[in-house]
């Protein structure tokens, strides 16, 4: 399982945003200081207010609106799903980072959440990727 911990300025607003783009809140692991947001059975995002996040590290919390600490990518089954999550993110107050990128075998978009954390939803046609790269599969 993967748990991504993100510092957020406002847990309630961040929870609303992530719900709008398809995450489900797990009430059992959520409080006023944190929301456990499930993407799948194996991937969850923990939205932690700055005070609570600070209990896990002695490092200064970056301002993700001005400093990039990581970019998170989610794979989708088709281009329409990539468009749907990006459009939902923008409608919920997020910001699209660049125009869609279409490499033929891969289609991607990118957005930031309310706190500036970057997400890159993408669809990759593995057969087309292998043909483009001149490979038939992993070595």
Backbone as CSV, one residue per row, in Angstrom:
resi,resn,N_x,N_y,N_z,CA_x,CA_y,CA_z,C_x,C_y,C_z
1,UNK,0.835,-1.183,0.000,0.000,0.000,0.000,0.876,1.241,0.000
2,UNK,0.350,2.309,-0.551,1.052,3.583,-0.581,0.185,4.625,0.103
3,UNK,0.783,5.344,1.061,0.124,6.455,1.732,0.962,7.697,1.465
4,UNK,0.402,8.643,0.743,1.063,9.908,0.459,0.555,10.913,1.479
5,UNK,1.455,11.529,2.231,1.080,12.524,3.231,1.322,13.913,2.659
6,UNK,0.267,14.732,2.605,0.385,16.077,2.065,0.010,17.109,3.121
7,UNK,0.868,18.109,3.336,0.496,19.202,4.234,-0.493,20.112,3.515
8,UNK,-1.568,20.484,4.204,-2.582,21.361,3.611,-2.909,22.491,4.578
9,UNK,-3.289,23.620,4.027,-3.627,24.784,4.849,-4.983,24.631,5.516
10,UNK,-5.919,23.970,4.841,-7.285,23.841,5.338,-7.784,22.435,5.024
11,UNK,-7.874,21.592,6.022,-8.252,20.191,5.820,-9.641,20.072,5.191
12,UNK,-10.596,20.849,5.653,-11.959,20.757,5.113,-11.995,21.124,3.632
13,UNK,-11.326,22.199,3.242,-11.297,22.606,1.833,-10.561,21.584,0.979
14,UNK,-9.446,21.077,1.486,-8.692,20.065,0.753,-9.519,18.786,0.591
15,UNK,-10.258,18.417,1.624,-11.119,17.231,1.562,-12.186,17.409,0.488
16,UNK,-12.790,18.579,0.433,-13.796,18.865,-0.590,-13.186,18.765,-1.981
17,UNK,-11.988,19.310,-2.158,-11.304,19.249,-3.450,-11.051,17.799,-3.863
18,UNK,-10.446,17.020,-2.974,-10.102,15.649,-3.334,-11.346,14.784,-3.543
19,UNK,-12.413,15.054,-2.826,-13.670,14.349,-3.073,-14.184,14.684,-4.471
20,UNK,-14.073,15.944,-4.877,-14.556,16.388,-6.191,-13.806,15.734,-7.347
21,UNK,-12.555,15.315,-7.111,-11.799,14.687,-8.203,-11.803,13.160,-8.118
22,UNK,-12.597,12.604,-7.197,-12.796,11.159,-7.206,-12.241,10.368,-6.048
23,UNK,-11.603,11.016,-5.093,-11.118,10.312,-3.901,-12.289,10.104,-2.944
24,UNK,-12.212,9.075,-2.105,-13.244,8.825,-1.104,-12.651,8.975,0.296
25,UNK,-13.351,9.732,1.127,-12.883,9.953,2.497,-13.132,8.708,3.343
26,UNK,-12.097,8.294,4.059,-12.212,7.191,4.997,-12.384,7.811,6.386
27,UNK,-13.625,7.852,6.844,-13.954,8.528,8.109,-13.236,7.907,9.308
28,UNK,-12.940,6.618,9.246,-12.299,5.947,10.371,-10.921,6.545,10.677
29,UNK,-10.221,7.044,9.659,-8.880,7.578,9.853,-8.826,9.085,9.614
30,UNK,-9.954,9.749,9.785,-10.029,11.186,9.562,-10.445,11.911,10.835
31,UNK,-9.878,13.097,11.020,-10.195,13.962,12.159,-10.272,15.395,11.636
32,UNK,-10.372,16.358,12.535,-10.315,17.751,12.103,-8.919,18.121,11.604
33,UNK,-7.914,17.380,12.044,-6.533,17.648,11.651,-6.101,16.902,10.400
34,UNK,-6.859,15.891,10.007,-6.433,15.046,8.889,-7.621,14.376,8.217
35,UNK,-7.503,14.210,6.904,-8.480,13.417,6.160,-7.735,12.327,5.415
36,UNK,-8.201,11.095,5.595,-7.670,9.962,4.853,-8.510,9.826,3.596
37,UNK,-7.882,10.030,2.440,-8.594,10.020,1.170,-8.124,8.844,0.327
38,UNK,-9.014,7.900,0.070,-8.658,6.697,-0.681,-8.846,6.921,-2.175
39,UNK,-7.817,6.558,-2.932,-7.906,6.562,-4.386,-8.271,5.162,-4.862
40,UNK,-7.705,4.158,-4.199,-7.966,2.752,-4.522,-7.749,1.950,-3.247
41,UNK,-7.814,0.644,-3.360,-7.558,-0.206,-2.199,-6.103,-0.139,-1.747
42,UNK,-5.225,0.343,-2.619,-3.801,0.348,-2.298,-3.166,1.735,-2.258
43,UNK,-3.907,2.777,-2.630,-3.341,4.133,-2.658,-4.245,5.078,-1.885
44,UNK,-3.669,5.744,-0.883,-4.395,6.747,-0.110,-3.559,8.002,0.019
45,UNK,-4.245,9.130,0.109,-3.593,10.414,0.361,-4.079,10.899,1.718
46,UNK,-3.136,11.204,2.581,-3.454,11.755,3.894,-3.289,13.265,3.816
47,UNK,-4.380,13.997,4.007,-4.361,15.452,4.002,-4.196,15.902,5.444
48,UNK,-3.039,16.462,5.770,-2.706,16.793,7.156,-2.539,18.297,7.325
49,UNK,-3.202,18.870,8.343,-2.961,20.293,8.586,-1.501,20.460,8.996
50,UNK,-0.995,21.666,8.840,0.436,21.912,9.048,0.909,21.507,10.442
51,UNK,0.093,21.763,11.455,0.483,21.391,12.811,0.660,19.891,12.968
52,UNK,-0.270,19.126,12.431,-0.205,17.669,12.532,0.925,17.120,11.664
53,UNK,1.065,17.653,10.445,2.138,17.236,9.554,3.500,17.430,10.236
54,UNK,3.629,18.530,10.964,4.889,18.849,11.642,5.279,17.833,12.708
55,UNK,4.329,17.026,13.170,4.678,16.001,14.159,5.422,14.828,13.525
56,UNK,5.464,14.770,12.195,6.130,13.679,11.484,7.516,14.053,10.961
57,UNK,7.865,15.343,11.038,9.152,15.781,10.520,9.609,17.022,11.268
58,UNK,10.935,17.195,11.330,11.474,18.421,11.918,11.800,19.444,10.829
59,UNK,11.622,19.060,9.565,11.919,19.967,8.455,10.813,21.003,8.286
60,UNK,11.186,22.137,7.722,10.231,23.189,7.398,9.302,22.687,6.291
61,UNK,8.030,22.973,6.395,7.057,22.612,5.364,7.191,23.604,4.217
62,UNK,7.352,23.090,3.022,7.489,23.966,1.863,6.144,24.593,1.496
63,UNK,6.204,25.683,0.777,5.025,26.260,0.158,4.975,25.671,-1.242
64,UNK,4.118,24.679,-1.458,4.069,23.971,-2.734,3.584,24.854,-3.879
65,UNK,3.084,26.039,-3.561,2.691,26.968,-4.622,3.907,27.658,-5.239
66,UNK,5.026,27.669,-4.517,6.234,28.333,-5.020,7.441,27.404,-5.116
67,UNK,7.396,26.261,-4.453,8.512,25.326,-4.433,7.994,23.926,-4.744
68,UNK,8.641,23.237,-5.677,8.218,21.885,-6.023,8.968,20.884,-5.164
69,UNK,8.226,20.049,-4.443,8.833,19.020,-3.622,8.644,17.636,-4.212
70,UNK,7.600,17.501,-5.043,7.327,16.230,-5.705,6.220,16.451,-6.727
71,UNK,6.117,15.538,-7.667,5.017,15.502,-8.619,4.435,14.100,-8.551
72,UNK,3.135,14.024,-8.444,2.459,12.742,-8.289,1.729,12.393,-9.583
73,UNK,1.903,11.179,-10.066,1.271,10.766,-11.318,0.312,9.619,-11.052
74,UNK,-0.838,9.689,-11.708,-1.841,8.624,-11.625,-2.130,8.116,-13.026
75,UNK,-2.117,6.806,-13.182,-2.384,6.176,-14.472,-3.883,5.928,-14.636
76,UNK,-4.388,6.185,-15.844,-5.798,5.962,-16.161,-5.927,5.040,-17.359
77,UNK,-7.121,4.482,-17.531,-7.368,3.512,-18.601,-7.603,4.142,-19.965
78,UNK,-7.923,5.437,-20.008,-8.108,6.095,-21.299,-7.979,7.608,-21.153
79,UNK,-7.904,8.272,-22.298,-7.722,9.719,-22.337,-8.887,10.461,-21.684
80,UNK,-10.103,9.944,-21.869,-11.289,10.614,-21.314,-11.203,10.709,-19.791
81,UNK,-10.654,9.682,-19.131,-10.509,9.720,-17.675,-9.470,10.752,-17.252
82,UNK,-8.417,10.909,-18.046,-7.400,11.936,-17.785,-8.044,13.319,-17.866
83,UNK,-8.838,13.522,-18.916,-9.531,14.798,-19.082,-10.523,15.029,-17.950
84,UNK,-11.249,13.988,-17.564,-12.285,14.132,-16.534,-11.696,14.551,-15.190
85,UNK,-10.609,13.921,-14.739,-10.048,14.294,-13.432,-9.434,15.693,-13.484
86,UNK,-8.801,16.039,-14.605,-8.205,17.371,-14.714,-9.290,18.445,-14.747
87,UNK,-10.336,18.211,-15.513,-11.441,19.173,-15.576,-12.117,19.309,-14.213
88,UNK,-12.268,18.190,-13.491,-12.863,18.232,-12.150,-11.967,19.013,-11.192
89,UNK,-10.654,18.832,-11.314,-9.718,19.552,-10.450,-9.810,21.058,-10.680
90,UNK,-9.867,21.474,-11.923,-9.969,22.904,-12.237,-11.305,23.451,-11.742
91,UNK,-12.386,22.699,-11.947,-13.712,23.137,-11.486,-13.777,23.255,-9.966
92,UNK,-12.973,22.447,-9.255,-12.978,22.455,-7.786,-12.002,23.480,-7.205
93,UNK,-11.371,24.290,-8.057,-10.483,25.339,-7.565,-9.013,25.097,-7.808
94,UNK,-8.670,23.953,-8.410,-7.278,23.677,-8.735,-6.843,24.482,-9.953
95,UNK,-5.598,24.297,-10.349,-5.043,25.057,-11.475,-4.382,24.099,-12.444
96,UNK,-4.761,24.201,-13.723,-4.107,23.382,-14.745,-2.720,23.956,-15.000
97,UNK,-1.716,23.083,-15.089,-0.327,23.531,-15.179,0.170,23.746,-16.594
98,UNK,-0.381,23.018,-17.556,0.037,23.197,-18.952,-0.996,22.554,-19.865
99,UNK,-0.860,22.828,-21.150,-1.759,22.221,-22.130,-1.569,20.709,-22.124
100,UNK,-2.590,19.967,-22.596,-2.434,18.509,-22.694,-1.222,18.146,-23.559
101,UNK,-0.548,17.076,-23.176,0.586,16.574,-23.952,0.200,15.243,-24.576
102,UNK,0.352,15.144,-25.878,-0.004,13.920,-26.594,1.217,13.442,-27.372
103,UNK,1.811,12.349,-26.901,2.987,11.773,-27.561,2.608,10.618,-28.485
104,UNK,1.322,10.429,-28.709,0.857,9.310,-29.525,0.600,8.086,-28.662
105,UNK,1.630,7.600,-27.995,1.488,6.433,-27.121,1.126,6.827,-25.687
106,UNK,1.305,8.129,-25.355,0.987,8.604,-24.010,0.295,9.961,-24.099
107,UNK,-0.743,10.101,-23.275,-1.494,11.351,-23.193,-1.492,11.767,-21.732
108,UNK,-1.150,13.028,-21.469,-1.102,13.484,-20.077,-1.559,14.926,-19.955
109,UNK,-1.969,15.245,-18.742,-2.289,16.610,-18.350,-1.694,16.812,-16.962
110,UNK,-1.796,18.013,-16.427,-1.229,18.269,-15.105,-2.035,19.360,-14.414
111,UNK,-2.185,19.193,-13.086,-2.879,20.203,-12.297,-2.295,20.270,-10.902
112,UNK,-2.588,21.382,-10.226,-2.230,21.560,-8.823,-3.499,21.539,-7.993
113,UNK,-3.394,21.025,-6.769,-4.516,21.107,-5.833,-4.535,22.497,-5.199
114,UNK,-5.379,22.709,-4.222,-5.530,24.022,-3.603,-4.251,24.513,-2.922
115,UNK,-3.393,23.586,-2.510,-2.154,23.938,-1.815,-0.937,23.944,-2.726
116,UNK,-1.134,23.672,-4.016,-0.038,23.699,-4.973,0.644,22.368,-5.223
117,UNK,0.136,21.284,-4.653,0.719,19.963,-4.899,0.386,19.534,-6.325
118,UNK,1.404,19.119,-7.084,1.247,18.804,-8.497,0.861,17.363,-8.766
119,UNK,-0.125,17.203,-9.640,-0.611,15.894,-10.076,-0.519,15.804,-11.593
120,UNK,-0.124,14.635,-12.088,-0.007,14.412,-13.524,-0.761,13.172,-13.960
121,UNK,-2.064,13.286,-14.190,-2.804,12.125,-14.681,-2.380,11.801,-16.116
122,UNK,-2.272,10.500,-16.427,-1.848,10.118,-17.773,-2.480,8.799,-18.194
123,UNK,-2.526,8.595,-19.507,-2.923,7.330,-20.114,-1.787,6.910,-21.022
124,UNK,-1.370,5.641,-20.910,-0.333,5.134,-21.787,-0.794,3.848,-22.448
125,UNK,-0.708,3.824,-23.769,-0.980,2.626,-24.561,0.348,1.865,-24.630
126,UNK,0.458,0.813,-23.829,1.739,0.106,-23.701,2.186,-0.540,-25.009
127,UNK,1.255,-1.068,-25.812,1.631,-1.665,-27.102,2.199,-0.586,-28.025
128,UNK,1.547,0.577,-28.054,2.039,1.675,-28.888,3.367,2.200,-28.354
129,UNK,3.519,2.225,-27.030,4.779,2.668,-26.435,5.908,1.726,-26.828
130,UNK,5.661,0.416,-26.750,6.684,-0.568,-27.121,7.055,-0.425,-28.591
131,UNK,6.068,-0.212,-29.442,6.342,-0.049,-30.866,7.149,1.223,-31.119
132,UNK,6.785,2.297,-30.420,7.477,3.565,-30.579,8.926,3.469,-30.089
133,UNK,9.111,2.749,-28.992,10.440,2.633,-28.398,11.251,1.498,-29.024
134,UNK,10.631,0.727,-29.931,11.332,-0.360,-30.596,11.567,-1.565,-29.705
135,UNK,10.661,-1.771,-28.749,10.812,-2.884,-27.829,9.528,-3.719,-27.828
136,UNK,9.659,-4.941,-27.390,8.494,-5.816,-27.298,8.076,-6.049,-25.853
137,UNK,8.817,-5.540,-24.912,8.476,-5.701,-23.483,9.691,-5.525,-22.625
138,UNK,9.538,-5.735,-21.316,10.691,-5.591,-20.411,11.728,-6.661,-20.675
139,UNK,12.989,-6.320,-20.417,14.086,-7.293,-20.600,14.021,-8.390,-19.597
